[in-house]
Amino acid sequence: MKPKEYLWQYRRCLERVRQIEARLDILYSEAEIQAVAPKADIVKGNGTKHDRIGDLAVRIADATERLNAERNEALRVVEEVASVIDAVGDPIQSRILYDRYIANMSWFDIAEDIGYDATHTRGRLHGAALEAVRKILEERHND
């Protein structure tokens, strides 16, 4: 994976965490509604009663387990990307990476933040920062 793709994972994973948490909220709300809704026992085709609440509890538990695993993996990636940015030795390069890939700032705002020209920031400084990330990723992959 190229350094830019790797770094953009941060924002994608944070968005995925937000989506998962929204799905969990909806799931729990629906479960509460279903649990308290007055309904007659549902009879299956073979004549046996169907445990609507029990089935609902099992579905919620399964969905919650799966969504929590997805959320934990996304958060692991977020932490990993942040640690790679922290590992960049040059503070200006690290700041550029933080501003762009974590704070999602524009190149103009990043340049203003670090006190350099926007073209120089986006070109040379950002390129050097991406090269530092590439080296860190190689070192971590070889360990």
N, CA, C and O of each residue as an XYZ file, in Angstrom:
572
protein
N       0.845     -1.171      0.000
C       0.000      0.000      0.000
C       0.896      1.242      0.000
O       1.881      1.321      0.734
N       0.528      2.192     -0.834
C       1.298      3.430     -0.913
C       1.071      4.264      0.347
O       0.032      4.151      0.997
N       2.060      5.106      0.688
C       1.935      5.903      1.921
C       0.654      6.737      2.012
O       0.026      6.794      3.069
N       0.263      7.389      0.899
C      -0.965      8.203      0.938
C      -2.184      7.338      1.246
O      -3.016      7.700      2.078
N      -2.284      6.204      0.578
C      -3.408      5.293      0.814
C      -3.426      4.850      2.277
O      -4.474      4.795      2.921
N      -2.242      4.539      2.773
C      -2.119      4.114      4.167
C      -2.620      5.215      5.104
O      -3.389      4.944      6.025
N      -2.189      6.445      4.871
C      -2.549      7.558      5.748
C      -4.039      7.906      5.666
O      -4.650      8.255      6.676
N      -4.625      7.812      4.468
C      -6.048      8.127      4.327
C      -6.925      7.120      5.049
O      -8.105      7.382      5.284
N      -6.365      5.977      5.403
C      -7.123      4.991      6.183
C      -7.636      5.583      7.484
O      -8.693      5.191      7.979
N      -6.883      6.533      8.039
C      -7.261      7.141      9.315
C      -8.679      7.684      9.241
O      -9.530      7.325     10.054
N      -8.931      8.547      8.265
C     -10.247      9.174      8.144
C     -11.319      8.171      7.748
O     -12.444      8.229      8.245
N     -10.969      7.241      6.845
C     -11.938      6.220      6.435
C     -12.342      5.348      7.620
O     -13.517      5.018      7.782
N     -11.379      4.981      8.434
C     -11.677      4.135      9.587
C     -12.487      4.877     10.643
O     -13.377      4.296     11.263
N     -12.185      6.154     10.851
C     -12.987      6.940     11.794
C     -14.428      7.042     11.309
O     -15.363      6.949     12.103
N     -14.602      7.231     10.016
C     -15.951      7.288      9.463
C     -16.649      5.940      9.636
O     -17.842      5.888      9.933
N     -15.908      4.858      9.450
C     -16.479      3.523      9.633
C     -16.920      3.329     11.086
O     -17.974      2.744     11.334
N     -16.132      3.809     12.040
C     -16.500      3.718     13.455
C     -17.799      4.485     13.703
O     -18.681      3.995     14.408
N     -17.923      5.685     13.130
C     -19.153      6.469     13.297
C     -20.364      5.721     12.718
O     -21.440      5.711     13.317
N     -20.178      5.103     11.560
C     -21.267      4.344     10.939
C     -21.669      3.151     11.811
O     -22.855      2.883     12.006
N     -20.682      2.454     12.322
C     -20.968      1.292     13.161
C     -21.710      1.711     14.416
O     -22.678      1.062     14.813
N     -21.267      2.789     15.043
C     -21.934      3.253     16.259
C     -23.367      3.692     15.967
O     -24.257      3.480     16.790
N     -23.595      4.294     14.815
C     -24.959      4.666     14.431
C     -25.812      3.419     14.212
O     -26.973      3.382     14.620
N     -25.251      2.411     13.578
C     -25.985      1.158     13.372
C     -26.314      0.486     14.693
O     -27.410     -0.046     14.866
N     -25.372      0.508     15.623
C     -25.642     -0.075     16.938
C     -26.756      0.683     17.655
O     -27.624      0.069     18.276
N     -26.736      2.008     17.572
C     -27.802      2.807     18.192
C     -29.162      2.446     17.607
O     -30.133      2.275     18.344
N     -29.232      2.332     16.292
C     -30.485      1.971     15.633
C     -30.914      0.569     16.046
O     -32.088      0.330     16.329
N     -29.971     -0.341     16.079
C     -30.263     -1.718     16.458
C     -30.857     -1.789     17.861
O     -31.856     -2.471     18.086
N     -30.237     -1.080     18.800
C     -30.737     -1.088     20.177
C     -32.104     -0.408     20.279
O     -32.969     -0.865     21.026
N     -32.297      0.672     19.539
C     -33.600      1.350     19.556
C     -34.691      0.440     19.016
O     -35.769      0.331     19.601
N     -34.403     -0.210     17.897
C     -35.373     -1.146     17.320
C     -35.655     -2.297     18.282
O     -36.793     -2.752     18.403
N     -34.628     -2.754     18.953
C     -34.803     -3.852     19.907
C     -35.714     -3.437     21.051
O     -36.574     -4.209     21.475
N     -35.531     -2.226     21.551
C     -36.382     -1.737     22.629
C     -37.832     -1.645     22.175
O     -38.750     -2.008     22.911
N     -38.024     -1.160     20.962
C     -39.387     -1.039     20.431
C     -40.026     -2.423     20.300
O     -41.168     -2.635     20.707
N     -39.276     -3.348     19.734
C     -39.799     -4.701     19.541
C     -40.060     -5.401     20.877
O     -41.028     -6.148     21.018
N     -39.201     -5.154     21.833
C     -39.319     -5.841     23.122
C     -40.562     -5.414     23.900
O     -41.143     -6.216     24.630
N     -40.966     -4.168     23.747
C     -42.103     -3.682     24.518
C     -43.393     -3.636     23.715
O     -44.458     -3.365     24.269
N     -43.311     -3.894     22.428
C     -44.505     -3.841     21.589
C     -45.443     -5.001     21.930
O     -45.004     -6.151     21.984
N     -46.703     -4.720     22.157
C     -47.643     -5.805     22.470
C     -48.013     -6.566     21.208
O     -48.665     -6.040     20.306
N     -47.580     -7.813     21.171
C     -47.903     -8.661     20.038
C     -48.308    -10.023     20.564
O     -47.800    -10.493     21.583
N     -49.215    -10.638     19.864
C     -49.605    -11.989     20.236
C     -48.472    -12.936     19.885
O     -47.639    -12.626     19.033
N     -48.438    -14.077     20.531
C     -47.435    -15.076     20.190
C     -47.559    -15.427     18.710
O     -48.660    -15.603     18.189
N     -46.444    -15.520     18.066
C     -46.424    -15.856     16.655
C     -46.310    -17.368     16.545
O     -45.455    -17.982     17.182
N     -47.161    -17.955     15.748
C     -47.133    -19.398     15.582
C     -46.481    -19.723     14.254
O     -46.864    -19.186     13.214
N     -45.486    -20.611     14.292
C     -44.796    -21.023     13.076
C     -45.692    -21.955     12.272
O     -46.735    -22.407     12.743
N     -45.259    -22.227     11.053
C     -46.011    -23.092     10.156
C     -46.248    -24.485     10.709
O     -47.235    -25.128     10.349
N     -45.362    -24.970     11.581
C     -45.534    -26.324     12.122
C     -46.393    -26.336     13.388
O     -46.549    -27.382     14.018
N     -46.947    -25.193     13.763
C     -47.854    -25.141     14.895
C     -47.199    -24.809     16.222
O     -47.899    -24.688     17.227
N     -45.860    -24.654     16.266
C     -45.186    -24.330     17.524
C     -45.101    -22.819     17.694
O     -45.050    -22.067     16.721
N     -45.087    -22.397     18.948
C     -44.957    -20.960     19.212
C     -43.538    -20.511     18.909
O     -42.572    -21.246     19.116
N     -43.439    -19.312     18.424
C     -42.152    -18.719     18.053
C     -41.754    -17.726     19.141
O     -42.541    -16.851     19.501
N     -40.548    -17.855     19.659
C     -40.048    -16.960     20.708
C     -39.464    -15.713     20.049
O     -38.268    -15.646     19.767
N     -40.323    -14.734     19.812
C     -39.932    -13.505     19.122
C     -38.845    -12.751     19.886
O     -37.870    -12.307     19.279
N     -38.988    -12.601     21.175
C     -38.023    -11.857     21.987
C     -36.691    -12.605     22.057
O     -35.627    -11.995     21.953
N     -36.751    -13.908     22.231
C     -35.515    -14.706     22.275
C     -34.751    -14.628     20.967
O     -33.531    -14.465     20.959
N     -35.478    -14.744     19.855
C     -34.830    -14.640     18.538
C     -34.221    -13.252     18.341
O     -33.123    -13.110     17.803
N     -34.951    -12.244     18.782
C     -34.466    -10.874     18.682
C     -33.181    -10.700     19.490
O     -32.227    -10.079     19.022
N     -33.159    -11.245     20.692
C     -31.973    -11.144     21.546
C     -30.770    -11.813     20.892
O     -29.659    -11.286     20.948
N     -30.985    -12.960     20.278
C     -29.888    -13.666     19.608
C     -29.384    -12.847     18.422
O     -28.176    -12.709     18.233
N     -30.301    -12.304     17.624
C     -29.891    -11.491     16.465
C     -29.128    -10.250     16.906
O     -28.139     -9.869     16.280
N     -29.584     -9.624     17.975
C     -28.898     -8.428     18.482
C     -27.510     -8.789     18.988
O     -26.543     -8.080     18.709
N     -27.409     -9.875     19.722
C     -26.104    -10.298     20.243
C     -25.140    -10.608     19.096
O     -23.979    -10.203     19.143
N     -25.602    -11.312     18.081
C     -24.745    -11.632     16.935
C     -24.305    -10.372     16.199
O     -23.129    -10.213     15.873
N     -25.256     -9.478     15.939
C     -24.936     -8.235     15.231
C     -23.994     -7.368     16.055
O     -23.060     -6.774     15.517
N     -24.236     -7.295     17.350
C     -23.384     -6.487     18.226
C     -21.957     -7.027     18.243
O     -20.995     -6.262     18.172
N     -21.830     -8.328     18.337
C     -20.489     -8.938     18.344
C     -19.748     -8.640     17.040
O     -18.573     -8.273     17.058
N     -20.435     -8.798     15.919
C     -19.811     -8.552     14.610
C     -19.442     -7.075     14.449
O     -18.341     -6.755     14.003
N     -20.360     -6.177     14.811
C     -20.099     -4.751     14.669
C     -19.005     -4.281     15.618
O     -18.195     -3.431     15.250
N     -18.970     -4.815     16.821
C     -17.901     -4.443     17.755
C     -16.541     -4.909     17.250
O     -15.545     -4.208     17.428
N     -16.485     -6.071     16.630
C     -15.222     -6.560     16.060
C     -14.773     -5.639     14.922
O     -13.590     -5.317     14.813
N     -15.713     -5.220     14.081
C     -15.384     -4.285     13.000
C     -14.899     -2.949     13.557
O     -13.925     -2.377     13.068
N     -15.591     -2.460     14.589
C     -15.203     -1.186     15.200
C     -13.816     -1.284     15.821
O     -13.004     -0.372     15.665
N     -13.534     -2.374     16.521
C     -12.221     -2.545     17.137
C     -11.110     -2.593     16.090
O     -10.036     -2.030     16.302
N     -11.358     -3.254     14.968
C     -10.355     -3.302     13.897
C     -10.138     -1.910     13.312
O      -8.997     -1.517     13.066
N     -11.200     -1.170     13.089
C     -11.071      0.190     12.558
C     -10.292      1.079     13.530
O      -9.446      1.867     13.107
N     -10.573      0.955     14.816
C      -9.845      1.747     15.814
C      -8.377      1.336     15.902
O      -7.513      2.175     16.161
N      -8.092      0.061     15.691
C      -6.706     -0.411     15.672
C      -5.955      0.262     14.525
O      -4.818      0.699     14.702
N      -6.579      0.348     13.360
C      -5.947      0.992     12.203
C      -5.737      2.478     12.475
O      -4.689      3.027     12.136
N      -6.720      3.130     13.081
C      -6.594      4.554     13.430
C      -5.377      4.767     14.322
O      -4.571      5.662     14.071
N      -5.243      3.958     15.350
C      -4.102      4.080     16.266
C      -2.779      3.793     15.557
O      -1.777      4.460     15.813
N      -2.776      2.815     14.679
C      -1.561      2.461     13.955
C      -1.106      3.609     13.051
O       0.077      3.947     13.027
N      -2.034      4.204     12.315
C      -1.685      5.327     11.434
C      -1.168      6.498     12.261
O      -0.172      7.124     11.897
N      -1.834      6.795     13.363
C      -1.382      7.893     14.223
C       0.022      7.620     14.761
O       0.829      8.544     14.872
N       0.324      6.369     15.095
C       1.661      6.049     15.616
C       2.722      6.179     14.527
O       3.863      6.537     14.820
N       2.366      5.894     13.284
C       3.325      6.083     12.185
C       3.604      7.570     11.998
O       4.756      7.966     11.823
N       2.574      8.386     12.035
C       2.777      9.840     11.919
C       3.639     10.343     13.068
O       4.523     11.175     12.865
N       3.386      9.843     14.268
C       4.196     10.236     15.430
C       5.649      9.800     15.276
O       6.548     10.439     15.823
N       5.887      8.721     14.538
C       7.240      8.189     14.378
C       8.066      8.949     13.350
O       9.279      8.758     13.271
N       7.428      9.807     12.562
C       8.182     10.610     11.589
C       9.078     11.554     12.377
O       8.608     12.319     13.218
N      10.365     11.491     12.096
C      11.347     12.223     12.902
C      11.298     13.730     12.769
O      11.513     14.438     13.753
N      11.028     14.230     11.605
C      11.021     15.672     11.380
C       9.690     16.260     11.846
O       8.630     15.838     11.384
N       9.739     17.244     12.769
C       8.487     17.788     13.304
C       7.620     18.499     12.260
O       6.392     18.467     12.348
N       8.251     19.135     11.279
C       7.483     19.810     10.219
C       6.763     18.765      9.369
O       5.582     18.917      9.055
N       7.485     17.701      8.998
C       6.873     16.644      8.202
C       5.740     15.979      8.980
O       4.675     15.713      8.424
N       5.963     15.718     10.235
C       4.940     15.104     11.075
C       3.715     16.012     11.159
O       2.582     15.536     11.102
N       3.940     17.304     11.294
C       2.837     18.270     11.378
C       2.051     18.313     10.075
O       0.822     18.381     10.090
N       2.753     18.274      8.954
C       2.076     18.254      7.651
C       1.179     17.023      7.549
O       0.024     17.122      7.135
N       1.707     15.882      7.924
C       0.930     14.644      7.853
C      -0.278     14.697      8.786
O      -1.377     14.289      8.411
N      -0.071     15.199      9.994
C      -1.173     15.318     10.944
C      -2.259     16.250     10.389
O      -3.440     15.905     10.355
N      -1.827     17.428      9.959
C      -2.785     18.418      9.462
C      -3.581     17.892      8.266
O      -4.788     18.112      8.169
N      -2.899     17.199      7.366
C      -3.562     16.742      6.140
C      -4.421     15.495      6.355
O      -5.586     15.467      5.958
N      -3.856     14.476      6.976
C      -4.524     13.177      7.022
C      -5.371     12.945      8.268
O      -6.272     12.106      8.254
N      -5.099     13.664      9.325
C      -5.912     13.521     10.534
C      -6.884     14.698     10.666
O      -8.083     14.499     10.861
N      -6.360     15.926     10.560
C      -7.215     17.101     10.699
C      -7.926     17.472      9.399
O      -8.843     18.294      9.409
N      -7.511     16.873      8.279
C      -8.132     17.087      6.965
C      -8.108     18.559      6.545
O      -9.083     19.079      6.004
N      -6.995     19.208      6.800
C      -6.851     20.617      6.462
C      -6.473     20.777      4.993
O      -5.928     19.864      4.374
N      -6.772     21.953      4.452
C      -6.396     22.271      3.064
C      -4.898     22.560      3.011
O      -4.269     22.862      4.026
N      -4.341     22.459      1.799
C      -2.917     22.734      1.651
C      -2.600     24.180      2.024
O      -1.552     24.446      2.612
N      -3.482     25.109      1.694
C      -3.264     26.508      2.043
C      -3.180     26.668      3.565
O      -2.278     27.335      4.072
N      -4.128     26.051      4.296
C      -4.133     26.164      5.758
C      -2.927     25.478      6.390
O      -2.377     25.960      7.381
N      -2.520     24.352      5.813
C      -1.332     23.651      6.326
C      -0.102     24.531      6.160
O       0.690     24.687      7.089
N       0.052     25.102      4.972
C       1.205     25.970      4.708
C       1.220     27.157      5.667
O       2.270     27.527      6.191
N       0.067     27.740      5.889
C      -0.032     28.858      6.827
C       0.331     28.404      8.246
O       0.996     29.124      8.991
N      -0.118     27.200      8.603
C       0.137     26.644      9.932
C       1.630     26.451     10.194
O       2.104     26.709     11.300
N       2.374     25.997      9.177
C       3.799     25.736      9.379
C       4.700     26.862      8.903
O       5.913     26.827      9.108
N       4.097     27.870      8.261
C       4.875     29.044      7.855
C       5.664     28.873      6.568
O       6.720     29.486      6.410
N       5.176     28.059      5.651
C       5.820     27.866      4.353
C       4.837     28.188      3.241
O       3.633     28.307      3.469
N       5.368     28.325      2.043
C       4.564     28.518      0.849
C       3.748     27.244      0.579
O       4.234     26.136      0.809
N       2.513     27.403      0.095
C       1.633     26.251     -0.135
C       2.194     25.302     -1.186
O       2.104     24.086     -1.022
N       2.766     25.827     -2.253
C       3.325     24.969     -3.307
C       4.493     24.155     -2.768
O       4.599     22.958     -3.037
N       5.364     24.803     -2.009
C       6.514     24.116     -1.410
C       6.034     23.066     -0.398
O       6.583     21.967     -0.324
N       5.014     23.418      0.370
C       4.487     22.496      1.373
C       3.903     21.257      0.716
O       4.205     20.131      1.110
N       3.059     21.477     -0.294
C       2.388     20.349     -0.956
C       3.367     19.508     -1.763
O       3.219     18.289     -1.842
N       4.346     20.139     -2.352
C       5.297     19.416     -3.192
C       6.436     18.798     -2.415
O       6.403     17.615     -2.077
N       7.422     19.587     -2.139
C       8.666     19.080     -1.555
C       8.504     18.561     -0.124
O       8.935     17.449      0.181
N       7.895     19.347      0.744
C       7.789     18.931      2.154
C       6.865     17.724      2.314
O       7.174     16.791      3.054
N       5.739     17.751      1.620
C       4.814     16.622      1.698
C       5.451     15.369      1.096
O       5.301     14.273      1.636
N       6.157     15.532     -0.014
C       6.846     14.391     -0.631
C       7.864     13.767      0.310
O       7.959     12.544      0.411
N       8.616     14.604      0.993
C       9.602     14.100      1.956
C       8.909     13.400      3.129
O       9.398     12.386      3.628
N       7.781     13.940      3.560
C       7.031     13.320      4.652
C       6.491     11.949      4.228
O       6.533     10.996      5.005
N       5.989     11.856      3.005
C       5.503     10.561      2.497
C       6.636      9.549      2.390
O       6.441      8.362      2.650
N       7.809     10.016      2.010
C       8.972      9.125      1.942
C       9.338      8.626      3.340
O       9.705      7.463      3.505
N       9.242      9.486      4.330
C       9.510      9.067      5.713
C       8.497      8.002      6.151
O       8.865      7.037      6.819
N       7.241      8.173      5.782
C       6.213      7.181      6.111
C       6.527      5.866      5.414
O       6.420      4.802      6.023
N       6.914      5.928      4.143
C       7.241      4.711      3.394
C       8.353      3.930      4.094
O       8.279      2.707      4.213
N       9.372      4.634      4.550
C      10.483      3.981      5.248
C      10.036      3.354      6.565
O      10.446      2.243      6.902
N       9.205      4.062      7.298
C       8.694      3.522      8.566
C       7.883      2.261      8.311
O       8.030      1.269      9.025
N       7.030      2.297      7.295
C       6.196      1.143      6.978
C       7.068     -0.053      6.546
O       6.794     -1.194      6.917
N       8.101      0.220      5.773
C       9.028     -0.849      5.375
C       9.710     -1.463      6.575
O       9.800     -2.685      6.693
N      10.196     -0.600      7.481
C      10.872     -1.096      8.687
C       9.923     -1.944      9.541
O      10.312     -2.997     10.045
N       8.700     -1.491      9.699
C       7.731     -2.243     10.511
C       7.337     -3.550      9.833
O       7.074     -4.552     10.497
N       7.301     -3.527      8.516
C       6.952     -4.751      7.782
C       8.083     -5.784      7.862
O       7.830     -6.988      7.894
N       9.324     -5.304      7.893
C      10.483     -6.219      7.935
C      10.754     -6.750      9.339
O      11.474     -7.736      9.496
N      10.192     -6.115     10.354
C      10.425     -6.578     11.736
C       9.639     -7.821     12.060
O       9.725     -8.333     13.177
